[in-house]
Amino acid sequence: MKILIGWCAVCLTLALPVLAQERHGGGKPEVGGGYVPKRGPAPAKAGKAEHPAADKPGHPEAPHVHTNGQWVGHDTGKDDPHYHLDHPWEHGHFTGGIGKGHVWRLAGGGPGRFWFGGFYFGVAPYDVGFCNGWLWDSDQIVIYDDPDHVGWYLAYNMRLGTYVHVDFLGNS
């Protein structure tokens, strides 16, 4: 009897990870989890002038990218007043490498001013609430061009799958 109970316990222990994966779509996340989009978002077709809430249960209530490459929340268009800069490119253009082949590890700071690889950025005031949970001294990010808002880049957090608008503040 003890052997039978022991055998059942072993089988149950081995089966739990399989059951957990099945319940969560096979273990592959739909947002974040190290995924890197192949390209940035396409220019917006029409302006809604507000960021969406989570598009699906369990997704972030912040702009994010699905692991199929769909950018959620980048649809406010070029005339969105939240992303107007009086002096676009005031500190020059970011030259450190943009897109999928250029992963950067955050080295410190916070939304107002953060850095990596000798480059400094600041999060758009309108987006500060969307970077809650970012680890400013260790998260990996990828920088993309913003096709709609002059002077802004998009910083995509690989761990969380979320992104924010960032202004390049220069390099050391």
Phi, psi and omega in degrees: 000319179297323179294318179297315179296317178298317179297317178297319179297317178297314180299317179296318179298318180290331184279336184302313179299324179295315179297320180295319179296317181301318182293331184252034174072035176082009176089350180270121181288152176272345180220133175075216179069024180094355179297139176237120178298142179296327182210168177283182182288156173284157175302144180290144179273322181218151182264130175253343177059028171204150178278147181281158167283182179305134182278340178218153175303134180090351177272157181296147172270057182204160174304134183209172180236128175286155181289003171262005177093001181281122178272117180260127176100357178258070186220019183276346176084170187290341183264014180294116183295341179295338184243025176280133174241130177293327182228076179301145179059030182305328181251019180090186180259148176289126183245012186277352181116126186241142172098184190311322183281004185229091180262132182242143176257123178301139185243359177153176178097212181194191184303323182292327179197117177229167185210162173196144175052028181082006179252143183238140181221162172227142179282140176304135180308321181295337184260356185306320179294345181271355180250019172299137180093352176290141176262101190290351179246008182204340182299149175265134179230162174232136180263134177234152172291144173266115184285349186248331189244107185299128178096353182251151169242170175245125176259116182258126180269114184295324182292315184268335183080010180260164178215158178221158174282134180228148178254131178286126183254003177116182179223162183271000000 
